[in-house]
Amino acid sequence: MSDLHLDPKTTALVVIDLQRGILGRETTPHAAAEVVARAARLTAHCRKVGATVVLVNVSFSGEEKHRLAQPVDSPNPPGKMAEGFDLLDPALGTAPTDVLITKRQWGAFYGTALDLELRRRGITTIIFCGIATNVGVESTARDAWERNYSLVFAEDAMASATPGGHEFTIKMTFPRIGRVRSTEQVLTAL
């Protein structure tokens, strides 16, 4: 692993789905509360040093027409999302300089202004954290890599519903498209 040096002016932290409706689920290998605490440290530090903070949540209209519903072997639980499902965890805080993105599916690039917002700010590197490693984070990261962003993954600031989901993505996918580091290493690099 090479040393990591990040320029805050060209770096964005993208926080995926740290919201009420997702944080109540069991996660592994890191508990959701630990992920939020580490993500909160990252957001606070990025704001302090002038890096862009992007807070992403997933939400649907009242009729949920945005929600994908193709036939699959492992569908989402049926029914509407609970009231407040899409509210970001308050520990993350918000600042006037933050970019807020609401997505309608796993990835945060499709159908949103994320790429435009990053490019207008001169961002070339994205740090990722959030839940779930192998769903929203991975989907967004793959899209970011295909758009030629350099990627960094704060491994201990993300988690999945299953151990295998997190482990496979961290060991097999993310090293092919970016650099996997701890929250402490990312903070030091900024």
N, C-alpha and C positions, 0 to 999 in steps of 0.2 A: 504494500500500500504506500502510495506516494503521500508526501505531506499535502495538507489541504490548506489553501490560502484563498479566501473569498473577498472580493471587493464589494462592500455594501452598496455602492452606487449602481452596480450592475447585477445585484443579487436580489431575488425575491424568495420569501418563505411562503409556501402554499400549504395551508392547513386544510385538510380534507375531513369534512363531516363530523366535527367534534360538536355534536348537537344532541339535544335532549333525547330524541327518539332513538338514537344509536348508542349513546353512552350508557343506557340502562341495560344493555345486553352484556352477556359474559364475553370476555376477550382473553386472548392468550398470545404470546407468553407474558405480556404486560397487562396489568389491570387497566381498565379505562381511566380510573382516577390518576394512575401514574402517567399515562399518556397525556392526559390533559395538563398535569403539573409540568411535565417537560415541554409540552407545546407552549404553555404560558411563559415559561422561561425564555423560549426561543422568540416568541412574539415580542416580549418586553425588550429583549436585547436587540432584536432587529430594528425596532422602533428607535431605540436609543442611538444606534450607530448609523441610522439612515437607510437601512435596507427596506425594501417594499414588503409589506405584509398583505397577503391575500387570504381572506377567510371565506371558505367555500362551504355551503350547506346544500342539502338536497331537499326539495319541496315540490309539491304538486298543487294544482288548482283545486278548488272545492269539488269539482266534478272528476278530478284526477284523470283528465283526458291526456295529460302529458306522460302519465305513467305507462311504461312499456308492459305489455301483457301477452307476449307471444307464448305459444305452448312450449314448456320446458320440463325437464325431469325433476328439478328442484325449485319450485316457484316460491316467490315471496309469500308471506302469510296473507290470506285474503282480508278484505276489509279496508276501510279508510284509515289514513294516518290519524293518530290521536292528536288532540288539540295541543299545540306547542311542540309537536314533533321536530320542527325545523329550527327551533331556537338554539343559537350557538351558546356554548357554555360560557357563563359570565367570567370565569377565571381567565379567559383569553383576552378580555378587554377589547376595546376598539379605540381607534384614533382617527382623526379626520383624514389622515393620509392613507388609511387602509383601503384596499380594494375589496368589495363585497361581491361575491359571485354566487348566484343561485342556479344550480344545475337541475336537470330533470331526469338524468340517468347516471350511470356509474362515472363516466369521465366528465371532467370540468371544462374541457375545451369545446366539445360538440354543442352547438346551439347557444353559446354564451359569448361574451366579449372578452374572455380571459386572454387570448392571444393578443388582441388589439391593445388591451390595457398594459400588458407586459412590454410589448414592443414600443409603445408610446413613452414608456419610462426608461427605455434603453436596457432592459433586463436581458442578460445572456445566460444567467445561471439560476436554477431553481432548487431550493431546498424543500424537501417534502416531509410531512408528518401527517398523522391522522389515522382514521379507522374507516375501512378495513384495508390492511396492507395489500391483500391480494384482490381487492375489488376496486373501490374508488381511488385509492392511491395508485395502484398499478395501472389502472385504465388511464388515468390522467397522466401518469409518468410516461407511458408508452406514446401517447399523443404528443407530449412535450418533446420527447427524444426525436420523434419523426419531424418535429418542427425545428430541430437543430439547437435546442437548448442544452446546456450542460446541466447534469443532474447530480444532486447530493441527497442521500436518504438518511434521516435521523432514525436509525433502527429502533432505538428504545423509546421513541416518541410515536410509535405506531403499533398496532396490534390487529389481530384477526379473530374470527369466531372459532377457528380451529388451529391447532398447533401446526399441522401440515401446511395449511394455507400460508401462514406467515413465514414459516421456515423455507418452503420452496421458493417463494418470491424473493426473500432476502438472499438466499444462497445461489439461486439459479438465474433469476431474471434481472434483478437490480444490478448485479455486478457487470452484466453485459451492456447496460445502458447508462450507468453512472457509477458513483462512488458511495459506498455504504459506510457510515460512520456513526459514532455515538453522539448524543446531544452535547456532551462536554467537548468532543472534538469539533463539532460544528461551531459551538460558541467561541472556542479558542481561535478557529479559523477566521472568524469575522473580526 
